[in-house]
């Protein structure tokens, strides 16, 4: 269960294709997530530096979430049941 929830959160955060295909960023960019904003910067802005910085931010957010989630759901070993 731990791995399933963790992977689902990671997939949702990096799941820009549906959001981008349906709204294309929405009215005034209101439906952008980090991944769709990164796509926007690469495809239309040709700003690879800023897009790679956004990618690093995504990786750091996922790393922080993973560490927090694993620590929060850690089960102590040993003891009586």
PyMOL Python script that loads the backbone (N, CA, C, O; Angstrom):
from pymol import cmd

cmd.read_pdbstr("""\
ATOM      1  N   UNK A   1       0.819  -1.183   0.000  1.00  0.00           N
ATOM      2  CA  UNK A   1       0.000   0.000   0.000  1.00  0.00           C
ATOM      3  C   UNK A   1       0.869   1.255   0.000  1.00  0.00           C
ATOM      4  O   UNK A   1       0.546   2.238  -0.667  1.00  0.00           O
ATOM      5  N   UNK A   2       1.964   1.218   0.744  1.00  0.00           N
ATOM      6  CA  UNK A   2       2.872   2.360   0.819  1.00  0.00           C
ATOM      7  C   UNK A   2       3.413   2.723  -0.557  1.00  0.00           C
ATOM      8  O   UNK A   2       3.404   3.889  -0.950  1.00  0.00           O
ATOM      9  N   UNK A   3       3.878   1.731  -1.273  1.00  0.00           N
ATOM     10  CA  UNK A   3       4.461   1.976  -2.592  1.00  0.00           C
ATOM     11  C   UNK A   3       3.398   2.451  -3.579  1.00  0.00           C
ATOM     12  O   UNK A   3       3.673   3.320  -4.406  1.00  0.00           O
ATOM     13  N   UNK A   4       2.205   1.904  -3.506  1.00  0.00           N
ATOM     14  CA  UNK A   4       1.133   2.293  -4.417  1.00  0.00           C
ATOM     15  C   UNK A   4       0.754   3.755  -4.229  1.00  0.00           C
ATOM     16  O   UNK A   4       0.625   4.488  -5.209  1.00  0.00           O
ATOM     17  N   UNK A   5       0.576   4.184  -3.002  1.00  0.00           N
ATOM     18  CA  UNK A   5       0.216   5.585  -2.746  1.00  0.00           C
ATOM     19  C   UNK A   5       1.342   6.515  -3.159  1.00  0.00           C
ATOM     20  O   UNK A   5       1.095   7.559  -3.762  1.00  0.00           O
ATOM     21  N   UNK A   6       2.568   6.148  -2.843  1.00  0.00           N
ATOM     22  CA  UNK A   6       3.715   6.974  -3.200  1.00  0.00           C
ATOM     23  C   UNK A   6       3.840   7.119  -4.715  1.00  0.00           C
ATOM     24  O   UNK A   6       4.039   8.226  -5.216  1.00  0.00           O
ATOM     25  N   UNK A   7       3.725   6.020  -5.440  1.00  0.00           N
ATOM     26  CA  UNK A   7       3.818   6.093  -6.898  1.00  0.00           C
ATOM     27  C   UNK A   7       2.655   6.871  -7.512  1.00  0.00           C
ATOM     28  O   UNK A   7       2.840   7.580  -8.501  1.00  0.00           O
ATOM     29  N   UNK A   8       1.481   6.747  -6.945  1.00  0.00           N
ATOM     30  CA  UNK A   8       0.314   7.467  -7.476  1.00  0.00           C
ATOM     31  C   UNK A   8       0.489   8.977  -7.348  1.00  0.00           C
ATOM     32  O   UNK A   8       0.145   9.721  -8.266  1.00  0.00           O
ATOM     33  N   UNK A   9       1.014   9.426  -6.230  1.00  0.00           N
ATOM     34  CA  UNK A   9       1.258  10.861  -6.053  1.00  0.00           C
ATOM     35  C   UNK A   9       2.315  11.353  -7.032  1.00  0.00           C
ATOM     36  O   UNK A   9       2.179  12.438  -7.597  1.00  0.00           O
ATOM     37  N   UNK A  10       3.358  10.572  -7.235  1.00  0.00           N
ATOM     38  CA  UNK A  10       4.403  10.958  -8.188  1.00  0.00           C
ATOM     39  C   UNK A  10       3.833  11.021  -9.606  1.00  0.00           C
ATOM     40  O   UNK A  10       4.143  11.949 -10.354  1.00  0.00           O
ATOM     41  N   UNK A  11       3.002  10.042  -9.983  1.00  0.00           N
ATOM     42  CA  UNK A  11       2.417  10.042 -11.326  1.00  0.00           C
ATOM     43  C   UNK A  11       1.472  11.218 -11.526  1.00  0.00           C
ATOM     44  O   UNK A  11       1.451  11.819 -12.600  1.00  0.00           O
ATOM     45  N   UNK A  12       0.698  11.547 -10.515  1.00  0.00           N
ATOM     46  CA  UNK A  12      -0.237  12.671 -10.644  1.00  0.00           C
ATOM     47  C   UNK A  12       0.513  13.980 -10.807  1.00  0.00           C
ATOM     48  O   UNK A  12       0.113  14.832 -11.601  1.00  0.00           O
ATOM     49  N   UNK A  13       1.606  14.150 -10.058  1.00  0.00           N
ATOM     50  CA  UNK A  13       2.379  15.390 -10.169  1.00  0.00           C
ATOM     51  C   UNK A  13       3.025  15.520 -11.538  1.00  0.00           C
ATOM     52  O   UNK A  13       3.183  16.630 -12.047  1.00  0.00           O
ATOM     53  N   UNK A  14       3.394  14.417 -12.129  1.00  0.00           N
ATOM     54  CA  UNK A  14       4.051  14.440 -13.435  1.00  0.00           C
ATOM     55  C   UNK A  14       3.136  13.919 -14.535  1.00  0.00           C
ATOM     56  O   UNK A  14       3.579  13.162 -15.399  1.00  0.00           O
ATOM     57  N   UNK A  15       1.887  14.308 -14.517  1.00  0.00           N
ATOM     58  CA  UNK A  15       0.899  13.825 -15.467  1.00  0.00           C
ATOM     59  C   UNK A  15       0.344  14.998 -16.275  1.00  0.00           C
ATOM     60  O   UNK A  15      -0.845  15.304 -16.186  1.00  0.00           O
ATOM     61  N   UNK A  16       1.194  15.651 -17.057  1.00  0.00           N
ATOM     62  CA  UNK A  16       0.760  16.883 -17.696  1.00  0.00           C
ATOM     63  C   UNK A  16      -0.039  16.693 -18.978  1.00  0.00           C
ATOM     64  O   UNK A  16      -0.668  17.644 -19.444  1.00  0.00           O
ATOM     65  N   UNK A  17      -0.038  15.509 -19.558  1.00  0.00           N
ATOM     66  CA  UNK A  17      -0.638  15.351 -20.878  1.00  0.00           C
ATOM     67  C   UNK A  17      -2.142  15.599 -20.886  1.00  0.00           C
ATOM     68  O   UNK A  17      -2.647  16.245 -21.804  1.00  0.00           O
ATOM     69  N   UNK A  18      -2.863  15.109 -19.898  1.00  0.00           N
ATOM     70  CA  UNK A  18      -4.317  15.327 -19.874  1.00  0.00           C
ATOM     71  C   UNK A  18      -4.641  16.790 -19.622  1.00  0.00           C
ATOM     72  O   UNK A  18      -5.491  17.367 -20.301  1.00  0.00           O
ATOM     73  N   UNK A  19      -3.969  17.391 -18.651  1.00  0.00           N
ATOM     74  CA  UNK A  19      -4.216  18.801 -18.334  1.00  0.00           C
ATOM     75  C   UNK A  19      -3.878  19.671 -19.536  1.00  0.00           C
ATOM     76  O   UNK A  19      -4.642  20.566 -19.897  1.00  0.00           O
ATOM     77  N   UNK A  20      -2.737  19.409 -20.149  1.00  0.00           N
ATOM     78  CA  UNK A  20      -2.314  20.236 -21.271  1.00  0.00           C
ATOM     79  C   UNK A  20      -3.204  20.026 -22.491  1.00  0.00           C
ATOM     80  O   UNK A  20      -3.502  20.981 -23.208  1.00  0.00           O
ATOM     81  N   UNK A  21      -3.629  18.801 -22.733  1.00  0.00           N
ATOM     82  CA  UNK A  21      -4.474  18.523 -23.893  1.00  0.00           C
ATOM     83  C   UNK A  21      -5.867  19.120 -23.734  1.00  0.00           C
ATOM     84  O   UNK A  21      -6.455  19.584 -24.711  1.00  0.00           O
ATOM     85  N   UNK A  22      -6.400  19.113 -22.514  1.00  0.00           N
ATOM     86  CA  UNK A  22      -7.761  19.597 -22.308  1.00  0.00           C
ATOM     87  C   UNK A  22      -7.840  21.108 -22.181  1.00  0.00           C
ATOM     88  O   UNK A  22      -8.770  21.720 -22.706  1.00  0.00           O
ATOM     89  N   UNK A  23      -6.887  21.720 -21.496  1.00  0.00           N
ATOM     90  CA  UNK A  23      -7.026  23.151 -21.205  1.00  0.00           C
ATOM     91  C   UNK A  23      -5.952  24.026 -21.829  1.00  0.00           C
ATOM     92  O   UNK A  23      -6.142  25.234 -21.969  1.00  0.00           O
ATOM     93  N   UNK A  24      -4.823  23.431 -22.208  1.00  0.00           N
ATOM     94  CA  UNK A  24      -3.703  24.179 -22.766  1.00  0.00           C
ATOM     95  C   UNK A  24      -3.276  25.313 -21.832  1.00  0.00           C
ATOM     96  O   UNK A  24      -2.897  26.392 -22.286  1.00  0.00           O
ATOM     97  N   UNK A  25      -3.338  25.063 -20.552  1.00  0.00           N
ATOM     98  CA  UNK A  25      -2.968  26.081 -19.577  1.00  0.00           C
ATOM     99  C   UNK A  25      -4.142  26.847 -19.027  1.00  0.00           C
ATOM    100  O   UNK A  25      -4.017  27.570 -18.038  1.00  0.00           O
ATOM    101  N   UNK A  26      -5.278  26.692 -19.661  1.00  0.00           N
ATOM    102  CA  UNK A  26      -6.495  27.311 -19.145  1.00  0.00           C
ATOM    103  C   UNK A  26      -6.531  28.816 -19.327  1.00  0.00           C
ATOM    104  O   UNK A  26      -5.616  29.408 -19.900  1.00  0.00           O
ATOM    105  N   UNK A  27      -7.586  29.419 -18.839  1.00  0.00           N
ATOM    106  CA  UNK A  27      -7.685  30.875 -18.947  1.00  0.00           C
ATOM    107  C   UNK A  27      -6.630  31.547 -18.076  1.00  0.00           C
ATOM    108  O   UNK A  27      -6.607  31.362 -16.859  1.00  0.00           O
ATOM    109  N   UNK A  28      -5.774  32.312 -18.697  1.00  0.00           N
ATOM    110  CA  UNK A  28      -4.713  33.066 -18.022  1.00  0.00           C
ATOM    111  C   UNK A  28      -3.765  32.162 -17.245  1.00  0.00           C
ATOM    112  O   UNK A  28      -3.224  32.579 -16.221  1.00  0.00           O
ATOM    113  N   UNK A  29      -3.550  30.930 -17.710  1.00  0.00           N
ATOM    114  CA  UNK A  29      -2.610  30.018 -17.073  1.00  0.00           C
ATOM    115  C   UNK A  29      -3.067  29.468 -15.737  1.00  0.00           C
ATOM    116  O   UNK A  29      -2.240  29.052 -14.926  1.00  0.00           O
ATOM    117  N   UNK A  30      -4.361  29.458 -15.494  1.00  0.00           N
ATOM    118  CA  UNK A  30      -4.862  29.047 -14.175  1.00  0.00           C
ATOM    119  C   UNK A  30      -4.810  27.544 -13.938  1.00  0.00           C
ATOM    120  O   UNK A  30      -4.901  27.114 -12.788  1.00  0.00           O
ATOM    121  N   UNK A  31      -4.667  26.734 -14.971  1.00  0.00           N
ATOM    122  CA  UNK A  31      -4.614  25.289 -14.764  1.00  0.00           C
ATOM    123  C   UNK A  31      -3.214  24.715 -14.967  1.00  0.00           C
ATOM    124  O   UNK A  31      -3.057  23.499 -15.075  1.00  0.00           O
ATOM    125  N   UNK A  32      -2.209  25.563 -15.020  1.00  0.00           N
ATOM    126  CA  UNK A  32      -0.843  25.071 -15.157  1.00  0.00           C
ATOM    127  C   UNK A  32      -0.389  24.399 -13.869  1.00  0.00           C
ATOM    128  O   UNK A  32      -0.634  24.895 -12.769  1.00  0.00           O
ATOM    129  N   UNK A  33       0.283  23.255 -14.030  1.00  0.00           N
ATOM    130  CA  UNK A  33       1.049  22.659 -12.952  1.00  0.00           C
ATOM    131  C   UNK A  33       2.506  22.800 -13.374  1.00  0.00           C
ATOM    132  O   UNK A  33       2.785  23.267 -14.478  1.00  0.00           O
ATOM    133  N   UNK A  34       3.434  22.404 -12.513  1.00  0.00           N
ATOM    134  CA  UNK A  34       4.847  22.591 -12.862  1.00  0.00           C
ATOM    135  C   UNK A  34       5.208  21.911 -14.177  1.00  0.00           C
ATOM    136  O   UNK A  34       5.954  22.474 -14.978  1.00  0.00           O
ATOM    137  N   UNK A  35       4.697  20.728 -14.404  1.00  0.00           N
ATOM    138  CA  UNK A  35       5.057  19.985 -15.612  1.00  0.00           C
ATOM    139  C   UNK A  35       4.523  20.655 -16.875  1.00  0.00           C
ATOM    140  O   UNK A  35       5.228  20.709 -17.883  1.00  0.00           O
ATOM    141  N   UNK A  36       3.286  21.168 -16.841  1.00  0.00           N
ATOM    142  CA  UNK A  36       2.755  21.847 -18.031  1.00  0.00           C
ATOM    143  C   UNK A  36       3.439  23.192 -18.248  1.00  0.00           C
ATOM    144  O   UNK A  36       3.614  23.629 -19.386  1.00  0.00           O
ATOM    145  N   UNK A  37       3.821  23.843 -17.160  1.00  0.00           N
ATOM    146  CA  UNK A  37       4.560  25.100 -17.293  1.00  0.00           C
ATOM    147  C   UNK A  37       5.924  24.840 -17.919  1.00  0.00           C
ATOM    148  O   UNK A  37       6.410  25.649 -18.710  1.00  0.00           O
ATOM    149  N   UNK A  38       6.543  23.718 -17.571  1.00  0.00           N
ATOM    150  CA  UNK A  38       7.822  23.343 -18.159  1.00  0.00           C
ATOM    151  C   UNK A  38       7.664  23.061 -19.653  1.00  0.00           C
ATOM    152  O   UNK A  38       8.511  23.466 -20.449  1.00  0.00           O
ATOM    153  N   UNK A  39       6.590  22.372 -20.040  1.00  0.00           N
ATOM    154  CA  UNK A  39       6.329  22.114 -21.457  1.00  0.00           C
ATOM    155  C   UNK A  39       6.150  23.425 -22.210  1.00  0.00           C
ATOM    156  O   UNK A  39       6.673  23.599 -23.311  1.00  0.00           O
ATOM    157  N   UNK A  40       5.413  24.336 -21.611  1.00  0.00           N
ATOM    158  CA  UNK A  40       5.179  25.645 -22.220  1.00  0.00           C
ATOM    159  C   UNK A  40       6.492  26.396 -22.469  1.00  0.00           C
ATOM    160  O   UNK A  40       6.674  27.012 -23.519  1.00  0.00           O
ATOM    161  N   UNK A  41       7.390  26.338 -21.503  1.00  0.00           N
ATOM    162  CA  UNK A  41       8.679  27.024 -21.625  1.00  0.00           C
ATOM    163  C   UNK A  41       9.544  26.405 -22.717  1.00  0.00           C
ATOM    164  O   UNK A  41      10.233  27.124 -23.441  1.00  0.00           O
ATOM    165  N   UNK A  42       9.515  25.093 -22.843  1.00  0.00           N
ATOM    166  CA  UNK A  42      10.354  24.435 -23.846  1.00  0.00           C
ATOM    167  C   UNK A  42       9.784  24.600 -25.245  1.00  0.00           C
ATOM    168  O   UNK A  42      10.509  24.995 -26.158  1.00  0.00           O
ATOM    169  N   UNK A  43       8.506  24.308 -25.433  1.00  0.00           N
ATOM    170  CA  UNK A  43       7.939  24.281 -26.777  1.00  0.00           C
ATOM    171  C   UNK A  43       7.737  25.681 -27.348  1.00  0.00           C
ATOM    172  O   UNK A  43       8.139  25.966 -28.476  1.00  0.00           O
ATOM    173  N   UNK A  44       7.119  26.536 -26.570  1.00  0.00           N
ATOM    174  CA  UNK A  44       6.772  27.854 -27.114  1.00  0.00           C
ATOM    175  C   UNK A  44       7.764  28.942 -26.750  1.00  0.00           C
ATOM    176  O   UNK A  44       7.913  29.907 -27.500  1.00  0.00           O
ATOM    177  N   UNK A  45       8.440  28.816 -25.629  1.00  0.00           N
ATOM    178  CA  UNK A  45       9.369  29.855 -25.206  1.00  0.00           C
ATOM    179  C   UNK A  45      10.807  29.603 -25.595  1.00  0.00           C
ATOM    180  O   UNK A  45      11.629  30.519 -25.556  1.00  0.00           O
ATOM    181  N   UNK A  46      11.130  28.358 -25.976  1.00  0.00           N
ATOM    182  CA  UNK A  46      12.498  27.969 -26.300  1.00  0.00           C
ATOM    183  C   UNK A  46      13.474  28.343 -25.186  1.00  0.00           C
ATOM    184  O   UNK A  46      14.639  28.641 -25.450  1.00  0.00           O
ATOM    185  N   UNK A  47      12.998  28.327 -23.948  1.00  0.00           N
ATOM    186  CA  UNK A  47      13.820  28.680 -22.790  1.00  0.00           C
ATOM    187  C   UNK A  47      14.181  27.401 -22.046  1.00  0.00           C
ATOM    188  O   UNK A  47      13.515  27.017 -21.084  1.00  0.00           O
ATOM    189  N   UNK A  48      15.242  26.748 -22.505  1.00  0.00           N
ATOM    190  CA  UNK A  48      15.631  25.459 -21.955  1.00  0.00           C
ATOM    191  C   UNK A  48      16.203  25.580 -20.548  1.00  0.00           C
ATOM    192  O   UNK A  48      16.060  24.664 -19.739  1.00  0.00           O
ATOM    193  N   UNK A  49      16.837  26.685 -20.259  1.00  0.00           N
ATOM    194  CA  UNK A  49      17.400  26.887 -18.927  1.00  0.00           C
ATOM    195  C   UNK A  49      16.322  26.976 -17.861  1.00  0.00           C
ATOM    196  O   UNK A  49      16.418  26.329 -16.818  1.00  0.00           O
ATOM    197  N   UNK A  50      15.298  27.772 -18.121  1.00  0.00           N
ATOM    198  CA  UNK A  50      14.214  27.903 -17.156  1.00  0.00           C
ATOM    199  C   UNK A  50      13.415  26.605 -17.057  1.00  0.00           C
ATOM    200  O   UNK A  50      12.963  26.239 -15.972  1.00  0.00           O
ATOM    201  N   UNK A  51      13.239  25.915 -18.169  1.00  0.00           N
ATOM    202  CA  UNK A  51      12.528  24.637 -18.140  1.00  0.00           C
ATOM    203  C   UNK A  51      13.299  23.600 -17.325  1.00  0.00           C
ATOM    204  O   UNK A  51      12.694  22.826 -16.583  1.00  0.00           O
ATOM    205  N   UNK A  52      14.613  23.575 -17.453  1.00  0.00           N
ATOM    206  CA  UNK A  52      15.388  22.624 -16.659  1.00  0.00           C
ATOM    207  C   UNK A  52      15.380  22.995 -15.182  1.00  0.00           C
ATOM    208  O   UNK A  52      15.422  22.112 -14.326  1.00  0.00           O
ATOM    209  N   UNK A  53      15.328  24.285 -14.871  1.00  0.00           N
ATOM    210  CA  UNK A  53      15.211  24.708 -13.471  1.00  0.00           C
ATOM    211  C   UNK A  53      13.870  24.266 -12.889  1.00  0.00           C
ATOM    212  O   UNK A  53      13.805  23.853 -11.731  1.00  0.00           O
ATOM    213  N   UNK A  54      12.810  24.348 -13.671  1.00  0.00           N
ATOM    214  CA  UNK A  54      11.496  23.872 -13.227  1.00  0.00           C
ATOM    215  C   UNK A  54      11.540  22.360 -13.009  1.00  0.00           C
ATOM    216  O   UNK A  54      10.953  21.850 -12.055  1.00  0.00           O
ATOM    217  N   UNK A  55      12.237  21.645 -13.894  1.00  0.00           N
ATOM    218  CA  UNK A  55      12.388  20.200 -13.723  1.00  0.00           C
ATOM    219  C   UNK A  55      13.116  19.845 -12.443  1.00  0.00           C
ATOM    220  O   UNK A  55      12.757  18.873 -11.779  1.00  0.00           O
ATOM    221  N   UNK A  56      14.134  20.614 -12.085  1.00  0.00           N
ATOM    222  CA  UNK A  56      14.856  20.376 -10.834  1.00  0.00           C
ATOM    223  C   UNK A  56      13.939  20.638  -9.638  1.00  0.00           C
ATOM    224  O   UNK A  56      13.984  19.906  -8.649  1.00  0.00           O
ATOM    225  N   UNK A  57      13.115  21.672  -9.726  1.00  0.00           N
ATOM    226  CA  UNK A  57      12.158  21.964  -8.647  1.00  0.00           C
ATOM    227  C   UNK A  57      11.175  20.808  -8.486  1.00  0.00           C
ATOM    228  O   UNK A  57      10.843  20.427  -7.364  1.00  0.00           O
ATOM    229  N   UNK A  58      10.706  20.248  -9.603  1.00  0.00           N
ATOM    230  CA  UNK A  58       9.797  19.096  -9.542  1.00  0.00           C
ATOM    231  C   UNK A  58      10.463  17.923  -8.838  1.00  0.00           C
ATOM    232  O   UNK A  58       9.850  17.281  -7.985  1.00  0.00           O
ATOM    233  N   UNK A  59      11.712  17.639  -9.190  1.00  0.00           N
ATOM    234  CA  UNK A  59      12.435  16.529  -8.570  1.00  0.00           C
ATOM    235  C   UNK A  59      12.618  16.779  -7.074  1.00  0.00           C
ATOM    236  O   UNK A  59      12.467  15.853  -6.278  1.00  0.00           O
ATOM    237  N   UNK A  60      12.937  18.002  -6.677  1.00  0.00           N
ATOM    238  CA  UNK A  60      13.116  18.308  -5.256  1.00  0.00           C
ATOM    239  C   UNK A  60      11.807  18.172  -4.475  1.00  0.00           C
ATOM    240  O   UNK A  60      11.802  17.657  -3.357  1.00  0.00           O
ATOM    241  N   UNK A  61      10.708  18.627  -5.056  1.00  0.00           N
ATOM    242  CA  UNK A  61       9.408  18.482  -4.396  1.00  0.00           C
ATOM    243  C   UNK A  61       9.070  17.008  -4.210  1.00  0.00           C
ATOM    244  O   UNK A  61       8.618  16.601  -3.140  1.00  0.00           O
ATOM    245  N   UNK A  62       9.290  16.211  -5.249  1.00  0.00           N
ATOM    246  CA  UNK A  62       9.016  14.773  -5.138  1.00  0.00           C
ATOM    247  C   UNK A  62       9.931  14.092  -4.125  1.00  0.00           C
ATOM    248  O   UNK A  62       9.498  13.190  -3.408  1.00  0.00           O
ATOM    249  N   UNK A  63      11.185  14.512  -4.061  1.00  0.00           N
ATOM    250  CA  UNK A  63      12.113  13.946  -3.090  1.00  0.00           C
ATOM    251  C   UNK A  63      11.685  14.284  -1.663  1.00  0.00           C
ATOM    252  O   UNK A  63      11.700  13.418  -0.787  1.00  0.00           O
ATOM    253  N   UNK A  64      11.305  15.535  -1.429  1.00  0.00           N
ATOM    254  CA  UNK A  64      10.839  15.930  -0.097  1.00  0.00           C
ATOM    255  C   UNK A  64       9.570  15.179   0.292  1.00  0.00           C
ATOM    256  O   UNK A  64       9.437  14.725   1.428  1.00  0.00           O
ATOM    257  N   UNK A  65       8.645  15.051  -0.643  1.00  0.00           N
ATOM    258  CA  UNK A  65       7.423  14.319  -0.357  1.00  0.00           C
ATOM    259  C   UNK A  65       7.721  12.860  -0.036  1.00  0.00           C
ATOM    260  O   UNK A  65       7.147  12.297   0.896  1.00  0.00           O
ATOM    261  N   UNK A  66       8.611  12.250  -0.801  1.00  0.00           N
ATOM    262  CA  UNK A  66       8.949  10.842  -0.587  1.00  0.00           C
ATOM    263  C   UNK A  66       9.570  10.629   0.782  1.00  0.00           C
ATOM    264  O   UNK A  66       9.197   9.698   1.496  1.00  0.00           O
ATOM    265  N   UNK A  67      10.507  11.477   1.151  1.00  0.00           N
ATOM    266  CA  UNK A  67      11.142  11.346   2.464  1.00  0.00           C
ATOM    267  C   UNK A  67      10.111  11.533   3.573  1.00  0.00           C
ATOM    268  O   UNK A  67      10.078  10.754   4.525  1.00  0.00           O
ATOM    269  N   UNK A  68       9.278  12.550   3.459  1.00  0.00           N
ATOM    270  CA  UNK A  68       8.253  12.788   4.472  1.00  0.00           C
ATOM    271  C   UNK A  68       7.278  11.622   4.557  1.00  0.00           C
ATOM    272  O   UNK A  68       6.931  11.182   5.653  1.00  0.00           O
ATOM    273  N   UNK A  69       6.835  11.120   3.415  1.00  0.00           N
ATOM    274  CA  UNK A  69       5.849  10.045   3.399  1.00  0.00           C
ATOM    275  C   UNK A  69       6.411   8.753   3.978  1.00  0.00           C
ATOM    276  O   UNK A  69       5.732   8.060   4.735  1.00  0.00           O
ATOM    277  N   UNK A  70       7.640   8.434   3.625  1.00  0.00           N
ATOM    278  CA  UNK A  70       8.245   7.206   4.138  1.00  0.00           C
ATOM    279  C   UNK A  70       8.454   7.310   5.648  1.00  0.00           C
ATOM    280  O   UNK A  70       8.210   6.339   6.364  1.00  0.00           O
ATOM    281  N   UNK A  71       8.894   8.451   6.142  1.00  0.00           N
ATOM    282  CA  UNK A  71       9.067   8.622   7.584  1.00  0.00           C
ATOM    283  C   UNK A  71       7.735   8.607   8.319  1.00  0.00           C
ATOM    284  O   UNK A  71       7.652   8.079   9.428  1.00  0.00           O
ATOM    285  N   UNK A  72       6.700   9.170   7.729  1.00  0.00           N
ATOM    286  CA  UNK A  72       5.401   9.238   8.381  1.00  0.00           C
ATOM    287  C   UNK A  72       4.713   7.880   8.437  1.00  0.00           C
ATOM    288  O   UNK A  72       3.912   7.635   9.339  1.00  0.00           O
ATOM    289  N   UNK A  73       5.005   7.010   7.505  1.00  0.00           N
ATOM    290  CA  UNK A  73       4.336   5.708   7.463  1.00  0.00           C
ATOM    291  C   UNK A  73       5.235   4.568   7.916  1.00  0.00           C
ATOM    292  O   UNK A  73       4.892   3.401   7.731  1.00  0.00           O
ATOM    293  N   UNK A  74       6.359   4.885   8.497  1.00  0.00           N
ATOM    294  CA  UNK A  74       7.284   3.841   8.949  1.00  0.00           C
ATOM    295  C   UNK A  74       6.645   3.047  10.074  1.00  0.00           C
ATOM    296  O   UNK A  74       6.052   3.613  10.993  1.00  0.00           O
ATOM    297  N   UNK A  75       6.771   1.748   9.992  1.00  0.00           N
ATOM    298  CA  UNK A  75       6.231   0.847  11.005  1.00  0.00           C
ATOM    299  C   UNK A  75       7.406   0.354  11.846  1.00  0.00           C
ATOM    300  O   UNK A  75       8.403  -0.138  11.317  1.00  0.00           O
ATOM    301  N   UNK A  76       7.275   0.490  13.132  1.00  0.00           N
ATOM    302  CA  UNK A  76       8.314   0.012  14.031  1.00  0.00           C
ATOM    303  C   UNK A  76       8.376  -1.511  13.999  1.00  0.00           C
ATOM    304  O   UNK A  76       7.343  -2.180  14.027  1.00  0.00           O
ATOM    305  N   UNK A  77       9.559  -2.044  13.940  1.00  0.00           N
ATOM    306  CA  UNK A  77       9.716  -3.491  13.910  1.00  0.00           C
ATOM    307  C   UNK A  77       9.931  -4.014  15.321  1.00  0.00           C
ATOM    308  O   UNK A  77      10.480  -3.323  16.180  1.00  0.00           O
ATOM    309  N   UNK A  78       9.493  -5.239  15.543  1.00  0.00           N
ATOM    310  CA  UNK A  78       9.677  -5.858  16.842  1.00  0.00           C
ATOM    311  C   UNK A  78       8.463  -5.586  17.736  1.00  0.00           C
ATOM    312  O   UNK A  78       7.508  -4.922  17.334  1.00  0.00           O
ATOM    313  N   UNK A  79       8.527  -6.101  18.922  1.00  0.00           N
ATOM    314  CA  UNK A  79       7.428  -5.882  19.854  1.00  0.00           C
ATOM    315  C   UNK A  79       6.384  -6.970  19.730  1.00  0.00           C
ATOM    316  O   UNK A  79       6.432  -7.799  18.822  1.00  0.00           O
ATOM    317  N   UNK A  80       5.454  -6.955  20.644  1.00  0.00           N
ATOM    318  CA  UNK A  80       4.383  -7.947  20.650  1.00  0.00           C
ATOM    319  C   UNK A  80       3.195  -7.455  19.841  1.00  0.00           C
ATOM    320  O   UNK A  80       2.931  -6.256  19.753  1.00  0.00           O
ATOM    321  N   UNK A  81       2.492  -8.400  19.259  1.00  0.00           N
ATOM    322  CA  UNK A  81       1.297  -8.058  18.491  1.00  0.00           C
ATOM    323  C   UNK A  81       0.076  -8.300  19.282  1.00  0.00           C
ATOM    324  O   UNK A  81      -1.031  -8.068  18.795  1.00  0.00           O
TER     325      UNK A  81
END
""", "prot")
cmd.dss("prot")
cmd.show_as("cartoon", "prot")
cmd.util.cbc("prot")
cmd.orient("prot")
